[in-house]
Amino acid sequence: MNNSVVIIGGGPAGLMAAEQILQAGFKVDLYDAMPTVGRKFLLAGIGGLNITHSEPLATFVTRYGASEAQLTPLLQQFDNQALRAWCQDLGIETFVGSSGRVFPKEMKAAPLLRTWLARLKRQGLQLHTRHRWLGWNEAQEIILQNTETTFTRPYQALVLALGGASWKKLGSDGAWYPLLAAKNVALHPFQPANCGFLVNWSEYLKEHCAGQPLKSITLSFTDLEQQTETRKGELMLTSRGVEGSLIYAFSARLRDYLLHHGSATFYLDLCPDYTQEALIRLLQAKPQAKSWGAYLKAKLKLDKAKSTLFFEYLTQPTDITSMCQLLKHLPITVTATTPLDEAISTAGGVSWEALDSDLQLKALPKVFCVGEMLDWEAPTGGYLLNACFASGKQGGLGVVRQLTAAD
């Protein structure tokens, strides 16, 4: 065991680190607390595994916001095209969807994970499930606990790939945070990312529209920097508020605004294909005998969710100008994020300042951190997975460089 590298965590980042180290000829023992590895990865693939995005790298890296500078070198080394080529080498064909997102041809995570694990095992990976990492002893050996006993072991190098702090039932519980804090590693508090938000809906809307999508709308929001973005997409009304891909694209900015002001308001355009002038003409033509609900449904194709939301906020039902303004600029005020554990991903974790360029902890030589443990975030759309793979590769190569130099 003195001659092996230890990896804690069997998600994409941990497995990618293992691949680099194994290919360089070093032994790898990978430990995971769950009965099987890659559980969050498999969950991400249930509705179709969005593994990356096809947009040019110059645009791609901007999706990482405050961590763009730190992640760009990693993504230049393993970008969206490199990830697709890696999938192809595994025998997994990919395709670009209409939105630019990239999916495996089979649309599932399980075939990719199964094939990848088989290859890693052929390369010598030793996989140990149901083993939880508990930190270090005084001799700087790691402490591990399985279903039968607690034991310690040394390592040549240690790669931590323990994920963030959302979806605890899948293994990402953030329990590593106090262990690193006790070693004086610079950390940032966890925050939900790609999360839903709470809205004070009426009981009527909760009863009739929870679980209904709002399709073909645009969302506009002005953030703390007074930067306004408008984006078209789809979101979901829930009994508590809103969630979905369009919300996730704004979630970091909405969350940060909430932290500063206690609430945040964004605006929906329910009829993005109509100008306000066209809407005024259309509404002025309503027959007196026809109800507004029936007329808007017939002329604007407002479905139940859009119609209910519109009438939820309508205060001047006889003022056509006000009605048109509301259709084009409907305000939604959010009061809080949904709980951390329900978020798709998390911000916070290991500070970039705590790491060298190989993702080795400055406070703990021979210890590397990869994946969602690091303090970065990105919207859904393939960006999360691509950065996890890229950081795993960087950390794995960092281990190889260190061990090769030592030899």
URBEL-V711221 format. One record per residue. N is the residue number from 1. NEAR is the number of other C-alpha atoms within 8 Angstrom. Layout:
BEGIN
n:N near:NEAR
n:N near:NEAR
END
This chain:
BEGIN
n:1 near:6
n:2 near:6
n:3 near:7
n:4 near:12
n:5 near:13
n:6 near:13
n:7 near:14
n:8 near:14
n:9 near:14
n:10 near:14
n:11 near:14
n:12 near:13
n:13 near:16
n:14 near:17
n:15 near:10
n:16 near:12
n:17 near:15
n:18 near:14
n:19 near:11
n:20 near:12
n:21 near:15
n:22 near:14
n:23 near:8
n:24 near:7
n:25 near:6
n:26 near:9
n:27 near:11
n:28 near:14
n:29 near:12
n:30 near:14
n:31 near:15
n:32 near:15
n:33 near:11
n:34 near:10
n:35 near:7
n:36 near:8
n:37 near:10
n:38 near:10
n:39 near:10
n:40 near:10
n:41 near:10
n:42 near:11
n:43 near:7
n:44 near:11
n:45 near:13
n:46 near:9
n:47 near:7
n:48 near:10
n:49 near:12
n:50 near:13
n:51 near:13
n:52 near:15
n:53 near:14
n:54 near:10
n:55 near:7
n:56 near:6
n:57 near:9
n:58 near:6
n:59 near:8
n:60 near:10
n:61 near:11
n:62 near:8
n:63 near:10
n:64 near:12
n:65 near:8
n:66 near:6
n:67 near:10
n:68 near:11
n:69 near:7
n:70 near:8
n:71 near:11
n:72 near:9
n:73 near:8
n:74 near:13
n:75 near:13
n:76 near:8
n:77 near:7
n:78 near:12
n:79 near:12
n:80 near:12
n:81 near:8
n:82 near:8
n:83 near:11
n:84 near:9
n:85 near:8
n:86 near:8
n:87 near:12
n:88 near:10
n:89 near:7
n:90 near:9
n:91 near:6
n:92 near:10
n:93 near:8
n:94 near:11
n:95 near:8
n:96 near:11
n:97 near:8
n:98 near:5
n:99 near:5
n:100 near:9
n:101 near:14
n:102 near:14
n:103 near:14
n:104 near:13
n:105 near:8
n:106 near:4
n:107 near:10
n:108 near:13
n:109 near:13
n:110 near:8
n:111 near:7
n:112 near:11
n:113 near:9
n:114 near:8
n:115 near:9
n:116 near:9
n:117 near:8
n:118 near:8
n:119 near:8
n:120 near:12
n:121 near:9
n:122 near:7
n:123 near:8
n:124 near:9
n:125 near:13
n:126 near:8
n:127 near:7
n:128 near:9
n:129 near:11
n:130 near:12
n:131 near:13
n:132 near:10
n:133 near:10
n:134 near:9
n:135 near:9
n:136 near:9
n:137 near:9
n:138 near:5
n:139 near:5
n:140 near:7
n:141 near:11
n:142 near:12
n:143 near:13
n:144 near:13
n:145 near:12
n:146 near:9
n:147 near:6
n:148 near:5
n:149 near:6
n:150 near:8
n:151 near:7
n:152 near:9
n:153 near:9
n:154 near:9
n:155 near:12
n:156 near:11
n:157 near:11
n:158 near:12
n:159 near:16
n:160 near:12
n:161 near:16
n:162 near:14
n:163 near:12
n:164 near:14
n:165 near:13
n:166 near:15
n:167 near:13
n:168 near:9
n:169 near:6
n:170 near:8
n:171 near:10
n:172 near:12
n:173 near:11
n:174 near:10
n:175 near:6
n:176 near:8
n:177 near:9
n:178 near:7
n:179 near:10
n:180 near:9
n:181 near:10
n:182 near:7
n:183 near:8
n:184 near:7
n:185 near:11
n:186 near:9
n:187 near:11
n:188 near:9
n:189 near:6
n:190 near:10
n:191 near:8
n:192 near:16
n:193 near:15
n:194 near:16
n:195 near:15
n:196 near:14
n:197 near:13
n:198 near:12
n:199 near:12
n:200 near:8
n:201 near:9
n:202 near:7
n:203 near:6
n:204 near:6
n:205 near:13
n:206 near:12
n:207 near:8
n:208 near:6
n:209 near:13
n:210 near:10
n:211 near:8
n:212 near:9
n:213 near:9
n:214 near:11
n:215 near:7
n:216 near:10
n:217 near:13
n:218 near:12
n:219 near:13
n:220 near:11
n:221 near:11
n:222 near:10
n:223 near:10
n:224 near:8
n:225 near:5
n:226 near:6
n:227 near:7
n:228 near:8
n:229 near:7
n:230 near:8
n:231 near:8
n:232 near:9
n:233 near:11
n:234 near:12
n:235 near:13
n:236 near:11
n:237 near:14
n:238 near:12
n:239 near:11
n:240 near:10
n:241 near:13
n:242 near:13
n:243 near:14
n:244 near:10
n:245 near:10
n:246 near:13
n:247 near:13
n:248 near:15
n:249 near:10
n:250 near:9
n:251 near:12
n:252 near:10
n:253 near:9
n:254 near:10
n:255 near:10
n:256 near:9
n:257 near:13
n:258 near:12
n:259 near:8
n:260 near:6
n:261 near:7
n:262 near:9
n:263 near:11
n:264 near:11
n:265 near:9
n:266 near:11
n:267 near:11
n:268 near:14
n:269 near:12
n:270 near:12
n:271 near:10
n:272 near:10
n:273 near:4
n:274 near:7
n:275 near:7
n:276 near:9
n:277 near:6
n:278 near:8
n:279 near:10
n:280 near:11
n:281 near:8
n:282 near:9
n:283 near:8
n:284 near:7
n:285 near:6
n:286 near:9
n:287 near:5
n:288 near:5
n:289 near:4
n:290 near:8
n:291 near:7
n:292 near:7
n:293 near:7
n:294 near:8
n:295 near:11
n:296 near:11
n:297 near:11
n:298 near:8
n:299 near:7
n:300 near:8
n:301 near:7
n:302 near:10
n:303 near:7
n:304 near:7
n:305 near:12
n:306 near:10
n:307 near:12
n:308 near:10
n:309 near:9
n:310 near:11
n:311 near:7
n:312 near:8
n:313 near:8
n:314 near:9
n:315 near:4
n:316 near:7
n:317 near:7
n:318 near:4
n:319 near:7
n:320 near:10
n:321 near:7
n:322 near:8
n:323 near:11
n:324 near:11
n:325 near:10
n:326 near:12
n:327 near:12
n:328 near:12
n:329 near:10
n:330 near:13
n:331 near:9
n:332 near:9
n:333 near:9
n:334 near:13
n:335 near:12
n:336 near:11
n:337 near:11
n:338 near:11
n:339 near:7
n:340 near:10
n:341 near:9
n:342 near:9
n:343 near:15
n:344 near:10
n:345 near:13
n:346 near:16
n:347 near:12
n:348 near:14
n:349 near:14
n:350 near:13
n:351 near:12
n:352 near:8
n:353 near:6
n:354 near:12
n:355 near:11
n:356 near:9
n:357 near:5
n:358 near:11
n:359 near:13
n:360 near:15
n:361 near:14
n:362 near:8
n:363 near:8
n:364 near:8
n:365 near:7
n:366 near:10
n:367 near:11
n:368 near:14
n:369 near:14
n:370 near:16
n:371 near:16
n:372 near:14
n:373 near:13
n:374 near:12
n:375 near:13
n:376 near:10
n:377 near:12
n:378 near:11
n:379 near:12
n:380 near:10
n:381 near:10
n:382 near:12
n:383 near:14
n:384 near:12
n:385 near:10
n:386 near:14
n:387 near:12
n:388 near:13
n:389 near:13
n:390 near:14
n:391 near:13
n:392 near:16
n:393 near:14
n:394 near:12
n:395 near:16
n:396 near:15
n:397 near:12
n:398 near:11
n:399 near:13
n:400 near:11
n:401 near:8
n:402 near:8
n:403 near:9
n:404 near:7
n:405 near:6
n:406 near:5
n:407 near:4
END
